[in-house]
Amino acid sequence: MNILDFKADELKGPLLDKVFTVVEKMFLDKYKSYQPTVKDLSIPLDIDTFEGQVAMKDYLEIRVIEELMEMREAILSDDMREHVHEEVADSFAFLINAYILYGWKASRFESVERLWGNFANTLAPGPVTYNLIWDAEQIDKSILETVYGICLACNKLKIRPWKKSQYLTDLLIFEERLEKVYYSYMELVFNMNIHPEMLWDIFHRKALCNDFRIETGY
């Protein structure tokens, strides 16, 4: 059972609004109770607590980065290239979930459609279609930029359980770095020839697939 077994709903309205809605509903209704780092936390989480920082790092440094590495592995492997879409969907969902944990909304960010328009203006004339042929060097650069941005943001989360004296997070720098991750990630997706409608199709198919797996124990 994979995303090819499901059909995404038609995209009506801004993509990011829809994705935030789907991720938040599935997280609160299905996932939160299964996740040890967040199941007992209030949302939005308190980033100035050890528990809040552990949860944020869990979603960014473990979940998002893990999916990005699986995506890269799939790109490089002839036997796994059909899994690229699923890793894109999962990494995107975990990134949006991290923003939801922090209390951010879709309105915080520039729309995917506008970003795509700016990116498409840099492309050669002609239709943009999805394919499995990429500029590997450019993809690696985009992955590295996204991972580096995540690590820079999480580097501001310094609370340790053994420290007697704690200090508040530098929110100005943390939030600036956290927001930049979104734009690095979008550039990565666009460099893979994935336009907004395609990103929604990939994302929603995987969301439906994940929902089915939870409901059936598949």
Buried (B, 14 or more C-beta within 10 A) or exposed (E): EEBEEBEBEEBEEBBBBBBBEBBBEBBEEEBBEEBEBBEEBEBEBBBBBBBBBBBBBBBBBEBBBBBBBBBBEBBEEEEBEEBBBBBBBBBBBBBBBBBBBBEBEBEBBEBBEEBBEEBEEEEEEEEBEEEEEBEEEEBBBBBEBBBEBBBBBBEBBEBEEEEEEEEEBEEEEBBEBBBBBBBBBBBBBBBBBBBBBBBBBBBBBBBBBBBEEBEEEE
